[in-house]
Amino acid sequence: MNNDFRARNHPAYWAFIVHRVSGVLLLLFLPLHFWALGQALHGEARFDGFLRWTEQPLVKFAETALVLLLAAHMAGGVRLLMLEFLAWRDWQRSLLAIASGASLAAGLAFLLNVV
Amino acid sequence: MQSAECRVQIAECECRVRFIFLLITHHSSLNTACERTFVNIRSQVLLWGAQRVSAMVLALCVVIHLVTIIYAVRNGLSAAEILGRTRGNVGWLAFYAVFVAVVAIHAPIGLRTIVAETLGWRSRGADIFVLAVALSLAIWGWRAVWAVFY
């Protein structure tokens, strides 16, 4: 383990990695999402056909991961905005924990509703 | 009574604001100093601002989107249920049109930073690529919005 890694191995660094990776993955997912919704242009039946495909367990698992990524990117982004634009207060140290908790709660709420 | 750490943080914030102000007011001389910069300093500050303002709008849009998703999937998704909510509904049309527009601003600026910092791709080509991503997202996204409205 080199010194570079030890210097970076702290929660704020991992928050930075999660924010970047989730951002890239969400950007890659968007064209697929837009394509799926565009199926409605070809009629309700075709759109329904696609939605039936999404009922597979693996797809639902992937959807849960996407909801988690979206919530994590949003909560992490709000944390960054608060750090950048609000005057520093001690409670902002807890923002990372609050952001993680809110993301997991959103992911869990989706999972419980979708299964 | 502010702690020493708090005072340091406030000083850092003030320093950052002054730096951004300096970038805006002295961009022409800084541009001369940064010959390798393909997008001028003023534009970079504007991109930074656009990224933050779009993030603020997106935070609201994403909360509404997440609540809608979690609510909508509780009985399984069907075309009739989704289109019943969105077809002919000008409110949802406006919401999703703004959502797509803001995503098309926010995501490509973030991508531009990542390709520059992670891949070292800083050139006019990178800026053209990112602009193409922005336009594709906007057109492709608005097409999807129209598909569920019309």
Interface residues (C-beta under 8 A of the other chain):
Chain A: R20 G23 V24 L26 L27 L30 P31 H33 F34 W35 A36 L37 G38 Q39 A40 L41 E44 A45 F47 D48 L51 T54 E55 V67 L70 A71 M74 G77 V78 L80 L81 E84 F85 A87 W88 R89 D90 A106 A109 F110 N113 V114
Chain B: C6 Q9 I10 C13 R52 A55 M56 L58 A59 V62 V63 H65 L66 I69 I70 Y71 V73 R74 G76 L77 S78 A79 A80 I82 L83 V103 A107 G110 L111 I114 T118 V133 S136 L137 W140 G141 R143 A144 V145 W146 A147 V148 Y150
